[in-house]
C-alpha cells in the first residue's frame, strides 16, 4: 500500500522529470532554431509640420518629402553609402558627346493600383514639370528646361541636353508620376487635384488614408506595397503623426503612442535622451554653417590676410559644443565630407589666436590708441555680423563676436527674423559679414555658390566672391562626366577657396532622429536630405519569428584519392 509520503515522492519525481524534459525540449528548440524578421507591425513617427501635397513634383515641406520618399520611386536613387544606383531604371548609358542619356527601364514595376509602369510615365512626368503652367518649385522646372525627352520603346527613354552638364544625372532621382492617373489634369490645376491627397506611386509603401480633424491633417497612414518590384517591407504600415511644435510631439512620445520622431533639435535633445528604450540616430547631412564675408564691401574684408585671421580666430569645436549640443562636425571648405568630390585640406582647420594676430600684424594692423581695437591708416577693424534668429545661429554669432574681440576686432551682432534678414539684407548683399547656412546636394556642383556670375540676387554667391581661376574650374567641372576628371577639378576648387577664405566655414550639423528599440535594423546612413533616413526602411522590422537553422554540410575530405578508384 502506497503511503502518502511515497505518493508525494512519486509525484515530485514525475514533475521533476517533466520539467527536465521540458527544459531539454526548449533548449533543443532554441539551439536548432533562430530568430528572423517577420512581417507585420506598424511604425509610428511624429513630425513637426503638416503635409501640403503628397506629390514628388510639388513637395515643399519635410513632411511632403518624407511621405513621397516611401510612396514614389525615381529612375535612380542614392543608396545608404551615398552612391547613385538604378531604381525604376535597370541601367543607363551616356553618349560620347555627353549630351544624351539613355535609360533602360524595369519590366517588373507596377503602379500601386496594378497598372504597369512604362516610358510613357517618364515622358509625362518631365513634360508636366517643363510646362509653363507648372505650379511646383521654380528650381525644379529650371533643372529640366532645355532637356528633350524621347520614348524610343515602352521601356527606353532618352534625355538629350543642349550642352554637356554633368549634374543632370541627379535630376533622375525625381519621383515619377502615373500618366494614367493624371493625363487629363492640366499642369496649372495640378495643385488642386485629389491625387495630392490620394497618391499612387511605385515605392515600397502605398497610400492608405488621411486622418484629419476638420481641415487639419492629423496623420497619414501608408501600407506595405506587396506589388513592390524589390523586396517588400517587413512593416505592415507606417503612420506619420503631425504636430505644431516639438513639445507636443515629445509629450506624445512619452505616452508611448509613437515609435519615433523625425528630428531631435538641440532644444529638445536632453528631454529625448531621458526617454527609456529610445535610440538617437545621428547622420551627417550636406549642409554647413559659415560666416560669409562681403568681399566687395569694406576694404579690409577684401584682404585675404584679414579673412584668414578672422577664420583662425574661431574656436569651432566650442561653437559645436555650446550652440548645437555637440551634434556637428567641423566644416573645412565648400564641400562636406559626405561628398564623393571632397578633398581634405593639407592641414587641419585650427583655432590659432597667435597665428591670427601675426597675420593681422604683418598686414599692418595694430592697436595704436590702446583701446583694444586694431586699426590701420586711421580705420578701425570694426564691422557688423548679421544673422537670423535661429537659436543655434544666435548663439554661434555671439560666441564668434567674443572670439574676434580677443584679437582686436570689434563686431556688432545684428539679428533679424528670417524673412527680414533674407529679403532686406542677404538678397541685397547689405552686410559686412553674415552667419548663415548653405545646403549641398549629391552632385558636388557648387557653381551657384561660388561663381562670379552669381554674386547678385537671385545668385547664391553670398560672399560676392570672384576668382577667375575658380570660375574656370567650376565651368569645366560641370561639363565633364567622368568622376575622376571631376574630382581633380573640385580638389583644386577646394584648395583655392580655402586659401582665399571668402567664408569662415564653421560646422556641418548632424541630422538626429529617434526610434524606439522595438523597431530593429534602423541604421545611420549617408543623408543628402532628411527623407533619406528611410533609404533602408524595407529592412526595418518590429516582429520576429523562429525558423529552423540551416546546417551547412561540410564536404568529406579524402586523404587518398586513389581509394576512390
Residue pairs with C-beta under 8 A, 6 or more apart in sequence:
2 10
29 546
32 548
32 549
33 546
33 547
33 548
33 549
34 546
34 547
34 549
35 544
35 545
35 546
36 544
36 545
36 546
36 547
37 234
37 520
37 521
37 539
37 541
37 543
37 544
37 545
38 234
38 541
38 543
38 544
38 545
39 224
39 232
39 234
39 235
39 236
39 541
39 543
40 234
40 235
40 236
40 542
40 543
41 234
41 235
41 236
41 541
41 542
41 543
42 235
42 236
42 237
42 238
42 239
42 542
43 235
43 237
43 238
43 239
43 259
43 260
43 519
43 540
43 542
44 238
44 239
44 240
44 241
44 257
44 258
44 259
44 260
45 238
45 239
45 240
45 241
45 258
45 259
45 260
45 261
45 262
46 240
46 241
46 242
46 243
46 249
46 252
46 253
46 258
46 260
46 261
46 262
47 62
47 63
47 66
47 240
47 241
47 242
47 243
47 249
47 261
47 262
48 242
48 243
48 244
48 245
48 246
48 249
48 262
48 263
49 61
49 62
49 63
49 242
50 61
50 63
50 216
50 217
50 242
51 61
51 63
51 64
51 67
51 217
51 220
51 240
51 242
52 58
52 59
52 60
52 61
52 63
52 64
53 59
53 60
53 64
53 191
53 196
54 64
54 67
54 68
54 71
54 196
54 197
54 199
54 207
54 220
55 64
55 68
55 177
55 190
55 195
55 196
55 199
56 68
56 72
56 74
56 174
56 175
56 176
56 177
57 125
57 128
57 129
57 134
57 136
57 140
57 174
57 175
57 177
57 190
58 64
58 135
58 136
58 137
58 190
58 191
58 196
59 65
59 68
60 137
62 262
62 263
62 530
62 531
63 240
63 242
65 529
65 530
65 531
66 240
66 262
66 530
66 531
66 534
67 220
67 222
67 240
68 175
68 199
68 201
68 531
69 203
69 531
69 532
69 534
70 203
70 204
70 205
70 222
70 238
70 534
70 537
71 112
71 175
71 199
71 201
71 203
71 205
71 206
71 207
71 222
72 175
72 176
72 177
72 199
72 201
72 202
72 203
73 87
73 88
73 109
73 175
73 176
73 201
73 202
73 203
74 87
74 88
74 172
74 173
74 174
74 175
74 176
75 86
75 87
75 88
75 89
75 92
75 103
75 105
75 122
75 157
75 172
75 173
75 174
75 176
76 84
76 85
76 86
76 87
76 89
76 92
76 169
76 172
76 173
77 84
77 85
77 86
77 87
77 173
77 535
78 84
78 85
78 173
78 442
78 526
78 528
78 532
78 535
79 85
79 535
80 523
80 525
80 526
80 535
80 536
81 525
81 526
82 338
82 340
82 442
82 526
82 528
84 169
84 170
84 173
84 442
86 92
88 105
88 106
88 109
88 117
88 122
88 176
88 202
89 103
89 104
89 105
89 106
89 172
90 104
90 105
90 106
91 103
91 104
92 101
92 102
92 103
92 104
92 172
93 101
93 102
94 100
94 101
94 102
94 481
95 101
95 102
97 164
98 161
98 164
98 166
98 479
98 481
99 160
99 161
99 162
99 163
99 164
100 158
100 159
100 160
100 161
101 158
101 159
101 160
101 161
101 168
101 169
101 172
102 152
102 156
102 157
102 158
103 122
103 156
103 157
103 158
103 159
103 172
104 155
104 156
105 117
105 118
105 119
105 122
105 155
105 156
105 157
106 117
106 155
106 229
107 155
108 229
109 116
109 117
109 202
109 229
110 116
110 117
110 202
110 227
110 229
111 117
111 178
111 180
111 181
111 200
111 201
111 202
112 200
112 201
112 202
112 206
112 207
112 225
112 227
113 178
113 181
113 200
114 227
115 178
115 180
117 176
117 178
117 202
118 154
118 155
119 151
119 152
119 153
119 154
119 155
119 156
119 157
120 151
120 154
120 179
121 176
121 177
121 178
121 179
122 149
122 151
122 157
122 176
123 149
123 150
123 151
123 157
123 179
124 177
124 179
124 182
124 183
125 174
125 176
125 177
125 179
126 144
126 147
126 149
126 159
127 149
128 134
128 177
128 182
128 187
128 190
129 136
129 140
129 141
129 144
129 174
130 141
130 144
130 145
130 147
131 187
131 188
132 187
133 186
133 187
133 188
134 141
134 187
134 190
135 187
135 188
135 190
135 191
136 190
140 174
143 171
144 171
146 161
146 162
147 159
147 160
147 161
147 168
147 171
148 159
148 160
149 157
149 158
149 159
150 157
150 158
150 159
150 160
151 157
152 158
159 168
161 168
163 479
164 479
164 480
164 481
165 478
165 479
166 443
166 445
166 477
166 478
166 479
166 480
166 481
166 486
167 443
167 445
167 478
169 443
170 441
170 442
170 443
173 442
175 201
175 203
176 202
178 200
178 201
181 195
181 200
182 190
182 193
182 195
185 193
185 195
190 196
197 210
198 207
199 207
200 206
200 207
201 207
202 228
202 229
203 225
203 228
204 224
204 225
204 228
204 230
204 232
204 233
204 537
204 538
205 222
205 223
205 224
205 225
205 233
205 237
205 238
206 222
206 223
206 224
206 225
207 220
207 222
207 223
208 220
208 221
208 222
208 223
208 237
209 220
209 221
210 217
210 219
210 220
210 221
211 217
211 218
211 219
211 220
211 221
212 218
217 242
218 241
218 242
219 239
219 240
219 241
219 242
220 239
220 240
220 242
221 237
221 238
221 239
222 237
222 238
222 239
222 240
223 236
223 237
224 232
224 233
224 235
224 236
224 237
225 232
225 233
226 232
228 538
230 538
231 538
232 538
233 537
233 538
233 540
234 538
234 539
234 540
234 541
234 542
234 543
235 537
235 540
235 541
235 542
238 537
241 252
241 257
241 258
243 249
243 252
246 265
246 267
246 268
247 268
249 261
250 261
250 268
250 271
250 272
252 258
253 261
253 272
253 275
253 278
253 514
254 275
259 515
259 516
259 518
259 519
260 513
260 514
260 515
260 516
260 519
261 272
261 513
261 514
262 513
262 530
263 511
263 512
263 513
263 530
264 272
264 280
264 512
264 513
264 514
266 323
266 324
266 325
266 327
266 391
266 392
267 391
269 325
269 327
269 512
272 278
272 280
272 514
273 280
275 514
277 516
277 517
277 518
278 514
278 515
278 516
278 517
279 514
279 515
279 516
279 517
279 522
280 512
280 513
280 514
281 512
281 513
281 514
281 515
281 522
281 523
281 524
281 533
282 327
282 510
282 511
282 512
282 524
283 510
283 511
283 512
283 524
283 525
283 526
283 527
283 533
284 329
284 336
284 337
284 338
284 508
284 510
284 511
284 526
284 527
285 338
285 508
285 509
285 510
285 511
285 527
285 528
285 529
285 530
286 336
286 338
286 339
286 439
286 440
286 441
286 508
286 527
286 528
287 336
287 437
287 438
287 439
287 440
287 508
287 509
288 331
288 336
288 437
288 438
288 440
288 505
288 506
288 507
288 508
289 331
289 392
289 393
289 396
289 435
289 436
289 437
289 506
289 507
289 508
289 509
290 331
290 435
290 436
290 437
290 438
290 503
290 504
290 505
290 506
291 310
291 314
291 385
291 400
291 433
291 434
291 435
291 503
291 504
291 506
292 433
292 434
292 435
292 436
292 462
292 463
292 502
292 503
293 301
293 307
293 310
293 432
293 433
293 463
293 501
293 502
293 503
293 504
294 301
294 429
294 431
294 432
294 433
294 434
294 463
294 464
295 301
295 302
295 307
295 463
295 464
295 465
295 466
295 502
296 302
296 429
296 455
296 464
296 466
297 429
297 431
297 432
297 464
298 383
298 432
299 379
300 306
300 376
300 379
300 381
301 307
301 383
301 432
301 433
303 363
304 499
304 500
304 501
305 359
305 360
305 362
305 363
306 359
306 360
306 363
306 365
306 381
307 500
307 501
307 502
307 504
308 356
308 359
308 501
309 355
309 356
309 357
309 359
309 360
309 363
309 407
310 356
310 404
310 409
310 501
310 504
311 501
311 504
311 505
312 350
312 351
312 352
312 353
312 355
312 356
312 359
313 351
313 353
313 356
313 403
313 404
313 406
313 407
313 409
314 351
314 400
314 403
314 404
314 504
314 506
315 351
315 399
315 403
316 330
316 331
316 349
316 351
316 506
316 507
317 330
317 351
318 351
318 399
319 395
319 396
319 399
319 400
319 506
319 507
320 326
320 327
320 328
320 329
320 330
320 507
322 395
322 399
323 392
323 393
323 395
323 396
323 399
324 392
324 507
324 509
327 509
327 510
327 512
328 507
328 508
328 509
328 510
329 337
329 507
329 508
329 510
330 349
330 506
330 507
330 508
331 349
331 505
331 506
331 507
331 508
332 344
332 345
332 348
332 349
332 498
332 505
333 342
333 345
333 494
333 497
333 498
333 505
334 446
334 449
334 450
334 493
334 494
334 497
334 503
334 505
335 341
335 342
335 343
335 440
335 444
335 446
335 490
335 494
336 342
336 440
336 508
337 508
338 526
338 527
338 528
339 440
339 444
340 444
340 483
340 487
341 444
341 486
341 487
341 490
341 491
342 444
342 490
342 494
343 487
343 490
343 491
343 494
343 495
345 494
345 495
345 498
346 495
349 505
353 406
353 407
356 407
357 407
357 408
360 374
360 381
360 407
360 408
363 376
364 376
364 377
365 374
365 375
365 376
365 381
365 408
366 374
366 375
366 376
367 373
367 374
367 375
367 408
368 375
369 375
372 405
372 408
372 410
373 380
373 381
373 382
373 408
373 409
373 410
374 380
374 381
374 407
374 408
374 409
375 381
380 410
381 408
381 409
381 410
382 409
382 410
382 411
382 412
383 410
383 411
383 412
383 432
383 433
384 411
384 412
384 413
384 414
384 431
384 432
384 433
385 397
385 400
385 401
385 411
385 412
385 413
385 414
385 432
385 433
385 434
385 435
386 413
386 414
386 415
386 416
386 421
386 425
386 426
386 431
386 432
386 433
386 434
386 435
387 393
387 394
387 396
387 397
387 413
387 414
387 415
387 416
387 421
387 434
387 435
387 436
388 415
388 416
388 417
388 418
388 421
388 422
388 436
389 415
389 416
389 417
389 418
389 421
390 418
392 509
393 435
393 436
393 437
394 415
396 435
396 506
397 413
397 415
397 435
398 413
400 411
400 435
401 411
401 412
401 413
404 411
405 411
411 433
415 421
416 424
416 425
424 430
425 431
425 434
426 434
426 436
426 462
427 457
427 458
428 457
429 455
429 456
429 457
429 462
429 464
434 462
435 506
436 462
438 449
438 460
438 462
440 446
441 528
442 528
444 477
444 486
444 490
445 474
445 477
445 478
446 474
446 493
447 454
447 474
447 475
447 478
448 454
448 459
448 460
448 461
449 460
449 461
449 462
450 461
450 465
450 470
450 474
450 493
450 497
450 502
451 461
451 470
451 471
451 474
451 475
452 461
452 465
452 466
452 467
452 468
452 471
453 459
453 471
454 460
454 461
455 461
455 464
455 465
455 466
462 503
463 502
463 503
465 497
465 500
465 502
467 496
467 497
467 500
469 496
470 493
470 496
470 497
470 500
473 489
473 490
473 492
473 493
473 496
474 493
476 489
477 486
477 489
477 490
477 493
480 486
480 489
511 527
511 530
511 533
513 533
515 522
518 542
519 540
519 541
519 542
520 540
520 541
520 542
520 544
521 536
521 539
521 540
521 541
522 540
523 536
525 532
525 533
525 535
525 536
526 532
527 533
558 564
